[in-house]
Amino acid sequence: MKVISEPSSDIENKKKHRNRIIVISVLIMLFTVGMMENEGDYLGGDQTSVKQYLLVYSAFLPLLVYIIPFAVFMHEAVKKYDLAKIELLIAVLCGAFIPCAFAGWFNDGFEALMKGLMGSAYSSDWLGSLETGIVEEALKLGATGMLVYVFGYRSMRSYLATGMCVGMGFQIEEDIGYITQSGFKDLNTAFPTALDRVADGCFGSHWAYAAVTAAGLYLIVRAAEEHHVRKGIGLIVMVMMDHFIFDTPLGVSALCNMILTLAVVLPVIVYWNKGDMEQETGLNS
């Protein structure tokens, strides 16, 4: 009896479908654990009254200063560039409940390890900032990578949009955590904390970090030429160093803050506009 083998294209498609199901399953499991972990960001102590909850939660309002413009931009991008609104919303939610939730675990583990190795020589202002930059950016990049794989994205602009949304979800959840952590201890600190978060980092913060690392990921996995791969790795390392410096005492300087912001926002603008000229096999030099 003659055995008819499946065409190689069918086998490859089945393999891709199976791998996509595996990645979706991982995302769902991580999301579920992340929701349980982040639940504490919204809860006060056992004696917290409804009035206290309402007062602390009202301090979330200043975050709309950056959330609304971002939502408007994404709404226009969805219409103009044929992006999928539901997929970008999923990216925001995944950014809030996956990398943001697990960042605390990995940061604490990394800190404990370094303190054990270095003892009194460990400096939270410097080494602590370095581990934060590496851990948080790696987690956001991992979430972005899984999402673009599941969504089947192939363009620079779709990578950028996914990274921006993952970073925005991370940013919102992190800011909420800071507000509630301080507000439930002292109600008078809730609004000042919210205003401080908006003033210090809303423009060139996690949304921009994650967008630039997403551009780097695109150059690594989609670009055909070796120098694009090196450029992609360089972008990812640059973001980690930018995040590290921002969290050190140097980041308090207005001039340093301006330079760090420019260093991550400018590449987002450049690569977003370059999306009109890209080829499927890579970017033009």
C-alpha positions in Angstrom: 0.0 0.0 0.0 1.4 3.4 -1.0 1.8 5.8 1.9 1.0 9.4 1.0 3.2 11.8 3.0 1.9 15.2 4.0 3.4 18.2 2.1 6.2 19.8 4.1 4.2 23.1 4.1 1.3 21.4 6.0 3.7 19.9 8.5 5.3 23.3 9.1 1.9 25.0 9.5 0.8 22.3 12.0 4.1 22.8 13.9 3.6 26.6 14.0 0.0 26.2 15.1 1.1 23.8 17.9 3.8 26.2 19.1 1.4 29.1 19.0 -1.0 27.2 21.3 1.8 26.5 23.7 2.8 30.2 23.9 -0.8 31.2 24.4 -1.1 28.7 27.2 2.0 30.1 28.8 0.7 33.6 28.5 -2.6 32.6 30.1 -0.9 30.9 33.0 1.5 33.8 33.6 -1.4 36.3 33.3 -3.4 34.4 35.9 -0.5 34.3 38.4 0.2 37.9 37.7 -3.4 39.0 38.5 -3.2 37.1 41.8 0.1 38.8 42.6 -1.0 42.3 41.6 -4.2 42.1 43.7 -2.3 43.4 46.6 -1.7 46.7 44.8 -5.4 47.5 45.1 -5.9 46.5 48.8 -5.4 48.3 52.0 -5.2 46.8 55.5 -8.0 44.9 57.2 -9.2 48.1 58.9 -9.3 50.2 55.7 -12.7 51.9 55.2 -14.6 52.4 52.0 -13.9 56.1 52.3 -10.2 55.5 52.4 -10.4 53.3 49.4 -12.3 56.0 47.5 -9.8 58.7 48.4 -6.8 56.6 47.5 -8.4 55.4 44.2 -9.3 59.0 43.3 -5.5 59.7 43.2 -5.4 57.5 40.1 -7.0 60.4 38.1 -3.7 62.3 37.4 -2.5 59.2 35.5 -5.0 60.1 32.8 -2.6 62.9 31.8 -0.6 60.3 29.9 -3.2 57.5 29.5 -5.6 59.6 27.4 -3.1 60.9 24.9 -1.6 57.4 24.5 -5.1 55.9 24.0 -5.9 58.6 21.4 -2.7 57.9 19.5 -3.3 54.2 19.5 -6.9 54.7 18.3 -5.6 56.8 15.3 -2.8 54.2 14.6 -5.3 51.4 14.6 -7.4 53.2 11.9 -4.5 54.4 9.8 -2.2 51.4 9.9 -4.7 48.5 10.1 -3.6 47.4 13.5 -5.9 45.2 15.6 -7.4 47.1 18.6 -8.2 44.0 20.6 -4.6 42.7 20.2 -3.2 46.0 21.4 -5.6 46.0 24.4 -4.4 42.4 25.2 -0.8 43.8 25.1 -1.7 46.5 27.6 -3.2 43.9 30.0 -0.3 41.5 29.6 2.1 44.3 30.3 0.3 45.1 33.5 -0.2 41.6 34.8 2.9 39.7 33.6 6.2 41.6 33.6 5.0 44.1 36.3 3.9 41.3 38.6 7.0 39.1 38.2 9.5 42.1 38.3 9.2 42.2 42.1 10.1 38.5 42.5 13.1 38.7 40.2 14.3 42.0 41.6 14.1 40.7 45.1 15.9 37.4 44.2 18.6 39.3 42.3 19.1 41.7 45.2 19.4 38.9 47.7 21.9 37.1 45.5 24.1 40.2 45.1 23.9 41.1 48.7 25.0 37.5 49.6 27.9 37.8 47.2 29.0 41.3 48.0 27.9 41.9 51.6 28.4 45.5 52.7 29.9 46.5 49.4 26.4 46.2 47.8 24.9 49.6 46.8 21.1 49.7 46.2 21.5 53.1 44.5 23.8 51.6 41.8 23.8 47.9 41.6 20.1 47.8 42.6 19.4 50.2 39.8 21.3 48.0 37.3 19.4 44.9 38.3 16.1 46.7 38.0 17.0 47.9 34.5 18.0 44.5 33.3 15.2 42.5 35.0 12.3 44.8 34.1 13.4 45.3 30.5 14.0 41.6 29.9 10.6 40.7 31.3 8.8 43.3 29.1 10.7 42.2 26.1 9.8 38.6 26.8 6.1 39.5 27.0 6.4 41.5 23.8 8.1 38.6 22.0 5.5 36.1 23.0 2.7 38.4 21.9 4.1 39.3 18.5 4.7 35.6 17.9 1.1 34.7 18.8 -0.3 37.6 16.8 1.9 36.7 13.8 3.2 40.2 13.4 5.8 40.8 10.7 6.3 44.6 10.5 8.4 47.0 12.5 5.3 49.2 13.2 3.3 46.3 14.7 6.3 45.3 16.9 6.6 48.9 18.1 2.9 49.2 18.8 2.9 46.0 20.8 6.0 47.0 22.8 4.4 50.4 23.5 1.2 48.8 24.8 3.1 46.3 26.9 5.2 49.1 28.4 2.1 51.3 29.0 0.4 48.5 30.9 3.5 48.0 33.0 3.7 51.8 33.6 0.1 52.1 34.7 0.3 49.1 37.0 3.6 50.3 38.5 2.2 53.8 39.1 -0.9 52.4 40.8 1.2 50.3 43.0 3.2 53.3 44.2 0.1 55.4 44.8 -1.7 52.7 46.9 1.5 51.7 48.7 1.9 55.2 50.0 -1.8 56.2 50.1 -3.0 53.4 52.3 -0.2 54.3 54.8 -0.9 58.0 54.7 -3.8 59.4 52.7 -2.1 62.8 52.4 0.7 61.2 50.3 -1.6 59.6 47.6 -2.0 62.6 45.3 1.6 63.9 45.7 2.8 60.4 44.8 0.6 60.3 41.7 1.8 63.8 40.6 5.4 62.8 41.2 5.0 59.7 39.1 3.4 61.7 36.3 6.0 64.5 36.4 9.1 62.3 36.6 8.5 59.5 34.1 5.3 59.6 32.1 6.8 60.9 28.9 9.9 58.7 28.4 9.2 55.8 30.7 8.2 52.2 30.3 6.1 52.6 27.1 9.2 54.0 25.3 11.6 51.5 26.9 9.5 48.6 25.7 8.9 50.1 22.3 12.7 50.5 21.6 13.5 46.9 22.8 10.6 45.7 20.5 12.4 47.5 17.6 15.6 45.8 18.6 13.8 42.4 18.7 12.4 43.1 15.2 15.9 43.9 13.9 17.2 40.6 15.4 14.5 38.2 14.2 13.2 39.9 11.0 16.1 41.7 9.5 18.2 39.8 7.0 21.6 41.5 7.4 24.1 40.9 10.3 24.6 44.6 11.0 20.9 45.0 11.7 21.1 42.2 14.3 24.0 44.0 16.0 22.0 47.2 15.9 19.0 45.4 17.5 21.1 44.0 20.3 22.6 47.5 20.8 19.1 49.0 21.1 18.2 46.6 23.8 21.4 47.1 25.8 21.0 50.9 25.4 17.5 50.8 26.9 18.8 48.7 29.9 21.5 51.3 30.5 19.1 54.2 30.1 16.8 52.6 32.7 19.7 51.9 35.0 21.0 55.5 34.9 17.5 56.9 35.4 17.1 54.9 38.6 20.5 56.1 40.0 21.1 59.4 41.8 22.2 60.8 38.4 18.6 60.5 37.2 17.5 63.2 39.7 19.3 65.8 37.5 16.9 67.6 35.1 19.5 67.7 32.4 20.3 64.0 32.8 16.5 63.2 32.8 16.1 65.2 29.6 18.9 63.3 27.8 17.7 59.9 29.0 14.2 60.7 27.8 15.4 61.9 24.4 17.5 58.8 24.0 14.5 56.5 24.2 11.7 58.6 22.7 13.7 59.6 19.6 14.3 56.0 18.4 10.5 55.3 18.8 9.7 58.2 16.4 12.4 57.3 13.9 11.5 53.6 13.7 7.8 54.3 13.7 8.2 56.6 10.6 10.6 54.1 9.1 7.8 51.6 9.0 6.6 53.3 5.7 9.8 52.3 4.0 10.5 48.9 5.5 10.7 45.7 3.5 9.5 42.3 4.8 13.1 41.0 4.8 14.5 43.9 6.8 15.0 47.6 7.0 16.7 49.7 4.5 19.9 51.3 5.8 
